[in-house]
Amino acid sequence: MARPDPATFVRQVRQETAKVTWPSRKETLITTGLVFALSIVAAIFFFVVDQIIGLGVRTIFGFGA
């Protein structure tokens, strides 16, 4: 298999990079906000579920207060 020289490699990388559709700043900020919001919602959900399960275990086995 022929090995391309570094200049050819860099040229090919630039060509492929030019084909990429980059998101706008607005799209990036909206997507980032959604990721943070959904992460917070998931964290709250799992916290509540954990508390309910913990309460159930304490009730069943008589642990803690």
PDB file of N, CA, C and O in Angstrom:
ATOM      1  N   MET A   1       0.843  -1.173   0.000  1.00  0.00           N
ATOM      2  CA  MET A   1       0.000   0.000   0.000  1.00  0.00           C
ATOM      3  C   MET A   1       0.892   1.243   0.000  1.00  0.00           C
ATOM      4  O   MET A   1       1.807   1.367   0.814  1.00  0.00           O
ATOM      5  N   ALA A   2       0.607   2.161  -0.931  1.00  0.00           N
ATOM      6  CA  ALA A   2       1.407   3.380  -1.046  1.00  0.00           C
ATOM      7  C   ALA A   2       1.109   4.305   0.125  1.00  0.00           C
ATOM      8  O   ALA A   2      -0.029   4.428   0.578  1.00  0.00           O
ATOM      9  N   ARG A   3       2.143   4.934   0.587  1.00  0.00           N
ATOM     10  CA  ARG A   3       2.012   5.840   1.720  1.00  0.00           C
ATOM     11  C   ARG A   3       2.051   7.277   1.218  1.00  0.00           C
ATOM     12  O   ARG A   3       3.058   7.690   0.642  1.00  0.00           O
ATOM     13  N   PRO A   4       0.970   8.064   1.419  1.00  0.00           N
ATOM     14  CA  PRO A   4       0.975   9.441   0.911  1.00  0.00           C
ATOM     15  C   PRO A   4       1.928  10.327   1.705  1.00  0.00           C
ATOM     16  O   PRO A   4       2.165  10.104   2.892  1.00  0.00           O
ATOM     17  N   ASP A   5       2.464  11.326   1.032  1.00  0.00           N
ATOM     18  CA  ASP A   5       3.365  12.238   1.727  1.00  0.00           C
ATOM     19  C   ASP A   5       2.548  13.171   2.626  1.00  0.00           C
ATOM     20  O   ASP A   5       1.342  13.313   2.424  1.00  0.00           O
ATOM     21  N   PRO A   6       3.176  13.800   3.602  1.00  0.00           N
ATOM     22  CA  PRO A   6       2.456  14.654   4.557  1.00  0.00           C
ATOM     23  C   PRO A   6       1.685  15.795   3.888  1.00  0.00           C
ATOM     24  O   PRO A   6       0.600  16.147   4.351  1.00  0.00           O
ATOM     25  N   ALA A   7       2.213  16.372   2.824  1.00  0.00           N
ATOM     26  CA  ALA A   7       1.527  17.485   2.160  1.00  0.00           C
ATOM     27  C   ALA A   7       0.203  17.008   1.557  1.00  0.00           C
ATOM     28  O   ALA A   7      -0.804  17.711   1.639  1.00  0.00           O
ATOM     29  N   THR A   8       0.203  15.826   0.957  1.00  0.00           N
ATOM     30  CA  THR A   8      -1.028  15.266   0.398  1.00  0.00           C
ATOM     31  C   THR A   8      -2.030  14.995   1.509  1.00  0.00           C
ATOM     32  O   THR A   8      -3.223  15.256   1.351  1.00  0.00           O
ATOM     33  N   PHE A   9      -1.555  14.479   2.620  1.00  0.00           N
ATOM     34  CA  PHE A   9      -2.430  14.194   3.753  1.00  0.00           C
ATOM     35  C   PHE A   9      -3.095  15.475   4.257  1.00  0.00           C
ATOM     36  O   PHE A   9      -4.305  15.504   4.482  1.00  0.00           O
ATOM     37  N   VAL A  10      -2.305  16.529   4.432  1.00  0.00           N
ATOM     38  CA  VAL A  10      -2.842  17.801   4.923  1.00  0.00           C
ATOM     39  C   VAL A  10      -3.851  18.364   3.928  1.00  0.00           C
ATOM     40  O   VAL A  10      -4.886  18.889   4.339  1.00  0.00           O
ATOM     41  N   ARG A  11      -3.577  18.267   2.644  1.00  0.00           N
ATOM     42  CA  ARG A  11      -4.501  18.738   1.615  1.00  0.00           C
ATOM     43  C   ARG A  11      -5.829  17.973   1.684  1.00  0.00           C
ATOM     44  O   ARG A  11      -6.902  18.566   1.584  1.00  0.00           O
ATOM     45  N   GLN A  12      -5.742  16.669   1.854  1.00  0.00           N
ATOM     46  CA  GLN A  12      -6.950  15.854   1.950  1.00  0.00           C
ATOM     47  C   GLN A  12      -7.752  16.187   3.211  1.00  0.00           C
ATOM     48  O   GLN A  12      -8.982  16.226   3.172  1.00  0.00           O
ATOM     49  N   VAL A  13      -7.069  16.425   4.314  1.00  0.00           N
ATOM     50  CA  VAL A  13      -7.743  16.802   5.554  1.00  0.00           C
ATOM     51  C   VAL A  13      -8.480  18.124   5.367  1.00  0.00           C
ATOM     52  O   VAL A  13      -9.622  18.259   5.807  1.00  0.00           O
ATOM     53  N   ARG A  14      -7.844  19.102   4.720  1.00  0.00           N
ATOM     54  CA  ARG A  14      -8.496  20.394   4.478  1.00  0.00           C
ATOM     55  C   ARG A  14      -9.713  20.234   3.579  1.00  0.00           C
ATOM     56  O   ARG A  14     -10.734  20.885   3.800  1.00  0.00           O
ATOM     57  N   GLN A  15      -9.618  19.378   2.573  1.00  0.00           N
ATOM     58  CA  GLN A  15     -10.751  19.137   1.685  1.00  0.00           C
ATOM     59  C   GLN A  15     -11.922  18.529   2.450  1.00  0.00           C
ATOM     60  O   GLN A  15     -13.065  18.942   2.258  1.00  0.00           O
ATOM     61  N   GLU A  16     -11.653  17.564   3.303  1.00  0.00           N
ATOM     62  CA  GLU A  16     -12.713  16.927   4.079  1.00  0.00           C
ATOM     63  C   GLU A  16     -13.299  17.889   5.105  1.00  0.00           C
ATOM     64  O   GLU A  16     -14.507  17.881   5.341  1.00  0.00           O
ATOM     65  N   THR A  17     -12.459  18.713   5.714  1.00  0.00           N
ATOM     66  CA  THR A  17     -12.930  19.694   6.692  1.00  0.00           C
ATOM     67  C   THR A  17     -13.856  20.712   6.034  1.00  0.00           C
ATOM     68  O   THR A  17     -14.821  21.168   6.648  1.00  0.00           O
ATOM     69  N   ALA A  18     -13.564  21.064   4.792  1.00  0.00           N
ATOM     70  CA  ALA A  18     -14.403  22.026   4.070  1.00  0.00           C
ATOM     71  C   ALA A  18     -15.789  21.450   3.798  1.00  0.00           C
ATOM     72  O   ALA A  18     -16.737  22.214   3.615  1.00  0.00           O
ATOM     73  N   LYS A  19     -15.935  20.137   3.764  1.00  0.00           N
ATOM     74  CA  LYS A  19     -17.222  19.496   3.500  1.00  0.00           C
ATOM     75  C   LYS A  19     -18.126  19.452   4.731  1.00  0.00           C
ATOM     76  O   LYS A  19     -19.329  19.218   4.612  1.00  0.00           O
ATOM     77  N   VAL A  20     -17.555  19.674   5.894  1.00  0.00           N
ATOM     78  CA  VAL A  20     -18.315  19.581   7.142  1.00  0.00           C
ATOM     79  C   VAL A  20     -19.256  20.775   7.263  1.00  0.00           C
ATOM     80  O   VAL A  20     -18.865  21.910   6.992  1.00  0.00           O
ATOM     81  N   THR A  21     -20.486  20.516   7.668  1.00  0.00           N
ATOM     82  CA  THR A  21     -21.445  21.590   7.933  1.00  0.00           C
ATOM     83  C   THR A  21     -21.341  21.935   9.417  1.00  0.00           C
ATOM     84  O   THR A  21     -21.777  21.165  10.273  1.00  0.00           O
ATOM     85  N   TRP A  22     -20.769  23.083   9.710  1.00  0.00           N
ATOM     86  CA  TRP A  22     -20.562  23.486  11.090  1.00  0.00           C
ATOM     87  C   TRP A  22     -21.806  24.185  11.614  1.00  0.00           C
ATOM     88  O   TRP A  22     -22.424  24.956  10.882  1.00  0.00           O
ATOM     89  N   PRO A  23     -22.193  23.935  12.872  1.00  0.00           N
ATOM     90  CA  PRO A  23     -23.370  24.611  13.429  1.00  0.00           C
ATOM     91  C   PRO A  23     -23.074  26.085  13.679  1.00  0.00           C
ATOM     92  O   PRO A  23     -21.930  26.476  13.908  1.00  0.00           O
ATOM     93  N   SER A  24     -24.126  26.890  13.629  1.00  0.00           N
ATOM     94  CA  SER A  24     -23.964  28.314  13.924  1.00  0.00           C
ATOM     95  C   SER A  24     -23.800  28.494  15.435  1.00  0.00           C
ATOM     96  O   SER A  24     -24.004  27.564  16.216  1.00  0.00           O
ATOM     97  N   ARG A  25     -23.432  29.696  15.816  1.00  0.00           N
ATOM     98  CA  ARG A  25     -23.271  29.986  17.243  1.00  0.00           C
ATOM     99  C   ARG A  25     -24.604  29.806  17.972  1.00  0.00           C
ATOM    100  O   ARG A  25     -24.647  29.268  19.079  1.00  0.00           O
ATOM    101  N   LYS A  26     -25.693  30.262  17.339  1.00  0.00           N
ATOM    102  CA  LYS A  26     -27.020  30.144  17.953  1.00  0.00           C
ATOM    103  C   LYS A  26     -27.384  28.677  18.154  1.00  0.00           C
ATOM    104  O   LYS A  26     -27.867  28.304  19.224  1.00  0.00           O
ATOM    105  N   GLU A  27     -27.162  27.842  17.146  1.00  0.00           N
ATOM    106  CA  GLU A  27     -27.470  26.410  17.258  1.00  0.00           C
ATOM    107  C   GLU A  27     -26.651  25.762  18.362  1.00  0.00           C
ATOM    108  O   GLU A  27     -27.155  24.921  19.107  1.00  0.00           O
ATOM    109  N   THR A  28     -25.389  26.155  18.464  1.00  0.00           N
ATOM    110  CA  THR A  28     -24.511  25.596  19.497  1.00  0.00           C
ATOM    111  C   THR A  28     -25.002  25.987  20.892  1.00  0.00           C
ATOM    112  O   THR A  28     -25.034  25.155  21.798  1.00  0.00           O
ATOM    113  N   LEU A  29     -25.382  27.253  21.059  1.00  0.00           N
ATOM    114  CA  LEU A  29     -25.861  27.707  22.371  1.00  0.00           C
ATOM    115  C   LEU A  29     -27.178  27.033  22.741  1.00  0.00           C
ATOM    116  O   LEU A  29     -27.369  26.642  23.892  1.00  0.00           O
ATOM    117  N   ILE A  30     -28.087  26.894  21.778  1.00  0.00           N
ATOM    118  CA  ILE A  30     -29.365  26.234  22.060  1.00  0.00           C
ATOM    119  C   ILE A  30     -29.141  24.776  22.448  1.00  0.00           C
ATOM    120  O   ILE A  30     -29.725  24.290  23.417  1.00  0.00           O
ATOM    121  N   THR A  31     -28.300  24.083  21.696  1.00  0.00           N
ATOM    122  CA  THR A  31     -28.027  22.672  21.984  1.00  0.00           C
ATOM    123  C   THR A  31     -27.357  22.515  23.351  1.00  0.00           C
ATOM    124  O   THR A  31     -27.689  21.604  24.110  1.00  0.00           O
ATOM    125  N   THR A  32     -26.421  23.400  23.658  1.00  0.00           N
ATOM    126  CA  THR A  32     -25.747  23.350  24.959  1.00  0.00           C
ATOM    127  C   THR A  32     -26.742  23.578  26.094  1.00  0.00           C
ATOM    128  O   THR A  32     -26.699  22.889  27.113  1.00  0.00           O
ATOM    129  N   GLY A  33     -27.638  24.546  25.911  1.00  0.00           N
ATOM    130  CA  GLY A  33     -28.658  24.809  26.922  1.00  0.00           C
ATOM    131  C   GLY A  33     -29.561  23.611  27.141  1.00  0.00           C
ATOM    132  O   GLY A  33     -29.901  23.279  28.276  1.00  0.00           O
ATOM    133  N   LEU A  34     -29.951  22.959  26.041  1.00  0.00           N
ATOM    134  CA  LEU A  34     -30.789  21.771  26.163  1.00  0.00           C
ATOM    135  C   LEU A  34     -30.067  20.647  26.899  1.00  0.00           C
ATOM    136  O   LEU A  34     -30.665  19.952  27.720  1.00  0.00           O
ATOM    137  N   VAL A  35     -28.802  20.472  26.608  1.00  0.00           N
ATOM    138  CA  VAL A  35     -28.029  19.426  27.296  1.00  0.00           C
ATOM    139  C   VAL A  35     -27.985  19.701  28.797  1.00  0.00           C
ATOM    140  O   VAL A  35     -28.193  18.792  29.601  1.00  0.00           O
ATOM    141  N   PHE A  36     -27.716  20.948  29.179  1.00  0.00           N
ATOM    142  CA  PHE A  36     -27.682  21.289  30.603  1.00  0.00           C
ATOM    143  C   PHE A  36     -29.055  21.099  31.249  1.00  0.00           C
ATOM    144  O   PHE A  36     -29.156  20.537  32.339  1.00  0.00           O
ATOM    145  N   ALA A  37     -30.106  21.563  30.581  1.00  0.00           N
ATOM    146  CA  ALA A  37     -31.454  21.447  31.141  1.00  0.00           C
ATOM    147  C   ALA A  37     -31.858  19.985  31.321  1.00  0.00           C
ATOM    148  O   ALA A  37     -32.382  19.608  32.370  1.00  0.00           O
ATOM    149  N   LEU A  38     -31.618  19.171  30.311  1.00  0.00           N
ATOM    150  CA  LEU A  38     -31.992  17.760  30.416  1.00  0.00           C
ATOM    151  C   LEU A  38     -31.124  17.021  31.432  1.00  0.00           C
ATOM    152  O   LEU A  38     -31.587  16.073  32.066  1.00  0.00           O
ATOM    153  N   SER A  39     -29.876  17.444  31.591  1.00  0.00           N
ATOM    154  CA  SER A  39     -29.019  16.842  32.621  1.00  0.00           C
ATOM    155  C   SER A  39     -29.565  17.149  34.013  1.00  0.00           C
ATOM    156  O   SER A  39     -29.564  16.286  34.892  1.00  0.00           O
ATOM    157  N   ILE A  40     -30.026  18.369  34.205  1.00  0.00           N
ATOM    158  CA  ILE A  40     -30.598  18.748  35.504  1.00  0.00           C
ATOM    159  C   ILE A  40     -31.890  17.973  35.760  1.00  0.00           C
ATOM    160  O   ILE A  40     -32.115  17.488  36.869  1.00  0.00           O
ATOM    161  N   VAL A  41     -32.736  17.857  34.738  1.00  0.00           N
ATOM    162  CA  VAL A  41     -33.985  17.097  34.884  1.00  0.00           C
ATOM    163  C   VAL A  41     -33.678  15.640  35.234  1.00  0.00           C
ATOM    164  O   VAL A  41     -34.316  15.066  36.117  1.00  0.00           O
ATOM    165  N   ALA A  42     -32.705  15.041  34.546  1.00  0.00           N
ATOM    166  CA  ALA A  42     -32.336  13.650  34.828  1.00  0.00           C
ATOM    167  C   ALA A  42     -31.787  13.511  36.246  1.00  0.00           C
ATOM    168  O   ALA A  42     -32.113  12.553  36.947  1.00  0.00           O
ATOM    169  N   ALA A  43     -30.955  14.463  36.671  1.00  0.00           N
ATOM    170  CA  ALA A  43     -30.395  14.406  38.021  1.00  0.00           C
ATOM    171  C   ALA A  43     -31.500  14.488  39.079  1.00  0.00           C
ATOM    172  O   ALA A  43     -31.479  13.746  40.061  1.00  0.00           O
ATOM    173  N   ILE A  44     -32.456  15.387  38.878  1.00  0.00           N
ATOM    174  CA  ILE A  44     -33.571  15.508  39.829  1.00  0.00           C
ATOM    175  C   ILE A  44     -34.399  14.226  39.841  1.00  0.00           C
ATOM    176  O   ILE A  44     -34.772  13.737  40.907  1.00  0.00           O
ATOM    177  N   PHE A  45     -34.686  13.684  38.661  1.00  0.00           N
ATOM    178  CA  PHE A  45     -35.462  12.446  38.568  1.00  0.00           C
ATOM    179  C   PHE A  45     -34.777  11.323  39.339  1.00  0.00           C
ATOM    180  O   PHE A  45     -35.413  10.656  40.155  1.00  0.00           O
ATOM    181  N   PHE A  46     -33.485  11.107  39.089  1.00  0.00           N
ATOM    182  CA  PHE A  46     -32.788  10.006  39.759  1.00  0.00           C
ATOM    183  C   PHE A  46     -32.630  10.264  41.254  1.00  0.00           C
ATOM    184  O   PHE A  46     -32.621   9.318  42.041  1.00  0.00           O
ATOM    185  N   PHE A  47     -32.506  11.528  41.660  1.00  0.00           N
ATOM    186  CA  PHE A  47     -32.460  11.847  43.091  1.00  0.00           C
ATOM    187  C   PHE A  47     -33.769  11.453  43.768  1.00  0.00           C
ATOM    188  O   PHE A  47     -33.765  10.838  44.834  1.00  0.00           O
ATOM    189  N   VAL A  48     -34.895  11.816  43.136  1.00  0.00           N
ATOM    190  CA  VAL A  48     -36.212  11.488  43.708  1.00  0.00           C
ATOM    191  C   VAL A  48     -36.408   9.974  43.761  1.00  0.00           C
ATOM    192  O   VAL A  48     -36.862   9.443  44.774  1.00  0.00           O
ATOM    193  N   VAL A  49     -36.071   9.285  42.686  1.00  0.00           N
ATOM    194  CA  VAL A  49     -36.208   7.825  42.660  1.00  0.00           C
ATOM    195  C   VAL A  49     -35.333   7.193  43.736  1.00  0.00           C
ATOM    196  O   VAL A  49     -35.761   6.259  44.414  1.00  0.00           O
ATOM    197  N   ASP A  50     -34.116   7.691  43.896  1.00  0.00           N
ATOM    198  CA  ASP A  50     -33.207   7.159  44.915  1.00  0.00           C
ATOM    199  C   ASP A  50     -33.775   7.373  46.316  1.00  0.00           C
ATOM    200  O   ASP A  50     -33.691   6.488  47.168  1.00  0.00           O
ATOM    201  N   GLN A  51     -34.353   8.550  46.549  1.00  0.00           N
ATOM    202  CA  GLN A  51     -34.942   8.824  47.859  1.00  0.00           C
ATOM    203  C   GLN A  51     -36.122   7.901  48.139  1.00  0.00           C
ATOM    204  O   GLN A  51     -36.278   7.413  49.258  1.00  0.00           O
ATOM    205  N   ILE A  52     -36.953   7.660  47.126  1.00  0.00           N
ATOM    206  CA  ILE A  52     -38.107   6.770  47.293  1.00  0.00           C
ATOM    207  C   ILE A  52     -37.649   5.341  47.576  1.00  0.00           C
ATOM    208  O   ILE A  52     -38.188   4.677  48.461  1.00  0.00           O
ATOM    209  N   ILE A  53     -36.667   4.873  46.833  1.00  0.00           N
ATOM    210  CA  ILE A  53     -36.155   3.515  47.057  1.00  0.00           C
ATOM    211  C   ILE A  53     -35.517   3.414  48.440  1.00  0.00           C
ATOM    212  O   ILE A  53     -35.701   2.421  49.144  1.00  0.00           O
ATOM    213  N   GLY A  54     -34.760   4.455  48.828  1.00  0.00           N
ATOM    214  CA  GLY A  54     -34.137   4.462  50.155  1.00  0.00           C
ATOM    215  C   GLY A  54     -35.166   4.432  51.257  1.00  0.00           C
ATOM    216  O   GLY A  54     -34.999   3.729  52.254  1.00  0.00           O
ATOM    217  N   LEU A  55     -36.238   5.198  51.083  1.00  0.00           N
ATOM    218  CA  LEU A  55     -37.319   5.201  52.070  1.00  0.00           C
ATOM    219  C   LEU A  55     -37.963   3.821  52.163  1.00  0.00           C
ATOM    220  O   LEU A  55     -38.261   3.339  53.255  1.00  0.00           O
ATOM    221  N   GLY A  56     -38.172   3.194  51.014  1.00  0.00           N
ATOM    222  CA  GLY A  56     -38.749   1.850  51.004  1.00  0.00           C
ATOM    223  C   GLY A  56     -37.861   0.844  51.712  1.00  0.00           C
ATOM    224  O   GLY A  56     -38.346   0.018  52.485  1.00  0.00           O
ATOM    225  N   VAL A  57     -36.559   0.908  51.453  1.00  0.00           N
ATOM    226  CA  VAL A  57     -35.617  -0.028  52.095  1.00  0.00           C
ATOM    227  C   VAL A  57     -35.578   0.215  53.600  1.00  0.00           C
ATOM    228  O   VAL A  57     -35.578  -0.732  54.387  1.00  0.00           O
ATOM    229  N   ARG A  58     -35.544   1.495  54.002  1.00  0.00           N
ATOM    230  CA  ARG A  58     -35.533   1.796  55.447  1.00  0.00           C
ATOM    231  C   ARG A  58     -36.818   1.318  56.111  1.00  0.00           C
ATOM    232  O   ARG A  58     -36.788   0.836  57.243  1.00  0.00           O
ATOM    233  N   THR A  59     -37.937   1.448  55.424  1.00  0.00           N
ATOM    234  CA  THR A  59     -39.218   1.015  55.982  1.00  0.00           C
ATOM    235  C   THR A  59     -39.259  -0.502  56.130  1.00  0.00           C
ATOM    236  O   THR A  59     -39.692  -1.024  57.156  1.00  0.00           O
ATOM    237  N   ILE A  60     -38.805  -1.198  55.097  1.00  0.00           N
ATOM    238  CA  ILE A  60     -38.855  -2.661  55.105  1.00  0.00           C
ATOM    239  C   ILE A  60     -37.893  -3.246  56.155  1.00  0.00           C
ATOM    240  O   ILE A  60     -38.266  -4.140  56.914  1.00  0.00           O
ATOM    241  N   PHE A  61     -36.667  -2.739  56.189  1.00  0.00           N
ATOM    242  CA  PHE A  61     -35.652  -3.331  57.069  1.00  0.00           C
ATOM    243  C   PHE A  61     -35.480  -2.596  58.382  1.00  0.00           C
ATOM    244  O   PHE A  61     -34.722  -3.059  59.235  1.00  0.00           O
ATOM    245  N   GLY A  62     -36.152  -1.467  58.581  1.00  0.00           N
ATOM    246  CA  GLY A  62     -36.090  -0.761  59.854  1.00  0.00           C
ATOM    247  C   GLY A  62     -34.764  -0.054  60.090  1.00  0.00           C
ATOM    248  O   GLY A  62     -34.368   0.123  61.242  1.00  0.00           O
ATOM    249  N   PHE A  63     -34.071   0.352  59.041  1.00  0.00           N
ATOM    250  CA  PHE A  63     -32.789   1.078  59.192  1.00  0.00           C
ATOM    251  C   PHE A  63     -33.054   2.550  59.421  1.00  0.00           C
ATOM    252  O   PHE A  63     -34.103   3.069  59.040  1.00  0.00           O
ATOM    253  N   GLY A  64     -32.104   3.216  60.042  1.00  0.00           N
ATOM    254  CA  GLY A  64     -32.110   4.678  60.156  1.00  0.00           C
ATOM    255  C   GLY A  64     -33.294   5.236  60.910  1.00  0.00           C
ATOM    256  O   GLY A  64     -34.001   4.542  61.640  1.00  0.00           O
ATOM    257  N   ALA A  65     -33.473   6.532  60.696  1.00  0.00           N
ATOM    258  CA  ALA A  65     -34.527   7.233  61.435  1.00  0.00           C
ATOM    259  C   ALA A  65     -35.835   7.232  60.694  1.00  0.00           C
ATOM    260  O   ALA A  65     -36.822   7.782  61.183  1.00  0.00           O
TER     261      ALA A  65
END
